[in-house]
Amino acid sequence: MNRAELVLAVSEKTDYPKADVELIVDEFFNLIEQKLVKGEEIKISNFGVFYKKARLARKGTNPSDGSPIIIPANSTVGFRPSKILKAKLNK
């Protein structure tokens, strides 16, 4: 499901205008992004936790010529599903 499909699905399920749902979805993701950039966790009950995750520098291989390279340290987003979500996924 992409962003447009999410907006449409929420709009159809709630009978809210698509434009209003689009604004809410955009603001929801903007808030999550702002909190992650600050290093804060986003805990959504019965769903899971999004968190900023650090990756250490590591060795890699240049795919075009096979030479060794160093991949610099960076940050990414991690996700830990809640117990409830895990249970639903494993039914």
C-alpha positions as a LaTeX table, in Angstrom:
\begin{tabular}{lrrr}
\hline
Residue & $x$ (\AA) & $y$ (\AA) & $z$ (\AA) \\
\hline
Met1 & 0.00 & 0.00 & 0.00 \\
Asn2 & 1.41 & 3.38 & $-0.94$ \\
Arg3 & 0.54 & 6.82 & 0.45 \\
Ala4 & $-2.22$ & 7.52 & $-2.07$ \\
Glu5 & $-3.83$ & 4.13 & $-1.42$ \\
Leu6 & $-3.65$ & 4.77 & 2.32 \\
Val7 & $-5.37$ & 8.14 & 1.95 \\
Leu8 & $-8.08$ & 6.62 & $-0.23$ \\
Ala9 & $-8.66$ & 3.67 & 2.12 \\
Val10 & $-8.97$ & 5.90 & 5.20 \\
Ser11 & $-11.24$ & 8.29 & 3.31 \\
Glu12 & $-13.55$ & 5.49 & 2.21 \\
Lys13 & $-13.61$ & 3.85 & 5.65 \\
Thr14 & $-14.30$ & 7.07 & 7.58 \\
Asp15 & $-16.39$ & 9.00 & 5.04 \\
Tyr16 & $-14.09$ & 12.01 & 5.47 \\
Pro17 & $-13.20$ & 13.96 & 2.33 \\
Lys18 & $-10.05$ & 12.71 & 0.65 \\
Ala19 & $-8.42$ & 16.16 & 0.87 \\
Asp20 & $-8.92$ & 16.27 & 4.65 \\
Val21 & $-7.53$ & 12.77 & 5.11 \\
Glu22 & $-4.55$ & 13.66 & 2.94 \\
Leu23 & $-3.71$ & 16.62 & 5.21 \\
Ile24 & $-3.99$ & 14.44 & 8.32 \\
Val25 & $-1.85$ & 11.64 & 6.86 \\
Asp26 & 0.80 & 14.15 & 5.73 \\
Glu27 & 0.91 & 15.78 & 9.18 \\
Phe28 & 1.06 & 12.37 & 10.87 \\
Phe29 & 4.13 & 11.37 & 8.87 \\
Asn30 & 5.71 & 14.81 & 9.29 \\
Leu31 & 5.40 & 14.51 & 13.07 \\
Ile32 & 6.93 & 11.03 & 13.05 \\
Glu33 & 9.80 & 12.31 & 10.89 \\
Gln34 & 10.46 & 15.28 & 13.18 \\
Lys35 & 10.57 & 13.09 & 16.29 \\
Leu36 & 12.88 & 10.52 & 14.65 \\
Val37 & 15.28 & 13.24 & 13.49 \\
Lys38 & 15.47 & 14.45 & 17.12 \\
Gly39 & 16.24 & 10.88 & 18.21 \\
Glu40 & 12.92 & 10.35 & 19.99 \\
Glu41 & 10.95 & 7.09 & 19.92 \\
Ile42 & 7.40 & 6.97 & 18.60 \\
Lys43 & 5.35 & 4.44 & 20.55 \\
Ile44 & 1.98 & 3.53 & 19.06 \\
Ser45 & $-0.03$ & 1.32 & 21.40 \\
Asn46 & $-0.92$ & $-2.12$ & 20.01 \\
Phe47 & 1.21 & $-1.43$ & 16.93 \\
Gly48 & 4.86 & $-0.89$ & 17.78 \\
Val49 & 7.77 & 1.49 & 18.28 \\
Phe50 & 9.68 & 3.44 & 15.65 \\
Tyr51 & 13.17 & 4.53 & 16.68 \\
Lys52 & 16.35 & 6.06 & 15.28 \\
Lys53 & 18.95 & 3.36 & 14.78 \\
Ala54 & 22.68 & 3.97 & 14.32 \\
Arg55 & 24.68 & 1.93 & 11.85 \\
Leu56 & 28.42 & 1.65 & 12.35 \\
Ala57 & 30.90 & 2.14 & 9.52 \\
Arg58 & 31.64 & $-1.14$ & 7.77 \\
Lys59 & 33.57 & $-2.70$ & 4.92 \\
Gly60 & 31.81 & $-3.27$ & 1.63 \\
Thr61 & 32.51 & $-4.04$ & $-2.00$ \\
Asn62 & 32.05 & $-1.70$ & $-4.95$ \\
Pro63 & 29.63 & $-3.63$ & $-7.19$ \\
Ser64 & 30.98 & $-2.11$ & $-10.41$ \\
Asp65 & 34.61 & $-3.17$ & $-10.00$ \\
Gly66 & 34.77 & $-5.39$ & $-6.91$ \\
Ser67 & 37.16 & $-3.10$ & $-5.04$ \\
Pro68 & 36.82 & $-2.82$ & $-1.27$ \\
Ile69 & 35.19 & 0.33 & 0.11 \\
Ile70 & 34.31 & 1.71 & 3.53 \\
Ile71 & 30.60 & 2.40 & 4.00 \\
Pro72 & 30.34 & 5.34 & 6.41 \\
Ala73 & 28.33 & 5.28 & 9.63 \\
Asn74 & 24.78 & 6.52 & 9.24 \\
Ser75 & 21.33 & 6.44 & 10.83 \\
Thr76 & 18.19 & 4.60 & 9.80 \\
Val77 & 14.77 & 3.86 & 11.22 \\
Gly78 & 14.12 & 0.77 & 13.29 \\
Phe79 & 10.77 & $-0.75$ & 14.18 \\
Arg80 & 9.79 & $-3.12$ & 16.99 \\
Pro81 & 6.29 & $-4.53$ & 16.60 \\
Ser82 & 4.07 & $-4.81$ & 19.67 \\
Lys83 & 3.21 & $-8.21$ & 21.11 \\
Ile84 & $-0.33$ & $-7.80$ & 19.79 \\
Leu85 & 0.86 & $-7.08$ & 16.24 \\
Lys86 & 3.34 & $-9.98$ & 16.38 \\
Ala87 & 0.56 & $-12.32$ & 17.48 \\
Lys88 & $-1.68$ & $-11.20$ & 14.61 \\
Leu89 & 1.14 & $-11.65$ & 12.09 \\
Asn90 & 1.85 & $-15.17$ & 13.32 \\
Lys91 & $-1.70$ & $-16.55$ & 13.24 \\
\hline
\end{tabular}
